[in-house]
């Protein structure tokens, strides 16, 4: 016995059901491919078909909606060094070296202090306001 489907889902709503599913599927694939998301967590595509009858009950209107639920990008963490500028205002600068007080070679190949300011700029006084340590500094 052969069964005839009432509706061909590929042709339903002039192909809108299949087209909308494929649009949302593309979003899911892009989200999984994004290195900033967890590839193992589930994403979903939901297709909703609403049916509305008329008073005579002989014609039914239908609408198709497809939605995807994606994962947000993973959190990006950083650390800030707190201190005071020369006027005593509390400021924070991003810790770029990974360890407080440690110098490092930056992406340009220059030596920089822990906040990323190049050493030659700090020495010459060309860089932004310098952070003054909260530690008691004694002179010998």
N, C-alpha and C positions, 0 to 999 in steps of 0.2 A: 504494500500500500504506500503510495507516494503522498507526502504531506506538502501542501502549498502554504508558504508563509503568508500571513496577512499583510506584512510590511517587509520590504527589503530595506534593511538598515543602511545600506550603501546609497540608496536612492531617496531615503526618507527626507522630507522637506527640501526637495530638489538637491539632495546631497549635503545639506547643511549639517546634519548629524555627524557624518563621517568627517567632513571638513573641520568642524569645531573640535572634534576629538583629536584630530591630527595636529591642530594648532596647539592644543594644551599638551599633547604628548611631546611636541618639540620643546616646549618650556621645561617639561620634566627632564628631558634628555640634556638640555643645556645646563640645568641646575645640578644634575648628577655629574656632568663633566667639569663643573666649576671646582677648581682645587681648594676653594675656600669653604666648601660644604662637606658634610660627612656623606660619603657615597653609599654607606651601608644602611642609612635610615630611610624609611619608606616615604615616598611621595604618592599622592593620589590624584586621579582624574575622576571627577564626578560628572556624569551626564544626567541632566534632569529634563524630562519631557513632561510638559503640563498639557492636560486635555480639558477643553471647555465645550460643553454641549450647548445647543440652542433650545428654545422653548418647544419646538416641534420634535426635538430629539432625533433628527434625521441627518444632521451635519455636525461634525465635531471639529473644532479648531484645536490645533496643537502648536506649542512653541518649544523650541529646543534651546537649552543653555548648557554649556560645558565650562567647568571650573577646574583649576588645578590647585593643589596645596603643595607649595614648595618649601624647602628648608632655607632659613636665612643663612647668611655667611657666618662662619665661626667668629667668635669674639677675637679681637686683636688686643693683646695686653702690652703695656709699657710701664715704665717707672719714671717718676719725676723726682728730682732733687729739690728740696725746699731750702730757701735761704733768704737773705735780705740784700737789696741793692745798696748802693752808696748813700741813698737817702733814708734807709731804714724801712723801705717798703718790702713786704713779704712777696717773694716771687717764686715761681717754680719753673724749672727747665728740665726737658726730657733727658734722662740718662741714656746716652748713646753708646758708651763703651761696654756696658754690661756690668761693670763693677765701679762703685763710687770711688773717685780719686785715681782711676786707672786711665792712662793715655792709650790711644790706639791709632792705627793707620786707617784713615777714612777711605771712602770709595775713590777719591781723587789721588790717593797715594800719599797724602799729607798727614803729618802727625797732628792729632787733635786731642783736646782734653775730654774728660768724660761727658760733657754736654755737647760735643761735636764741634766746638769752636776750634779753628786751626791755631796751633801754638804760635805761629808767627804773628797772627792777628791779635792774640791776647797779649803777647809781649809788647807789640807796637802800640797797643791801645786802640786798635782799629775795630775791634769786635764790639758786640753789644755789651751793655752793662754787665760787669762781672759780679758773680755771686760772692758775697762775703760769708765766711763760715760762721756758724753760731758758737763754735768752740772758742774758749778763751785762748787767745794767742799771746804768748809772752815773748818778750824780746830779751835776748841774752847779751 
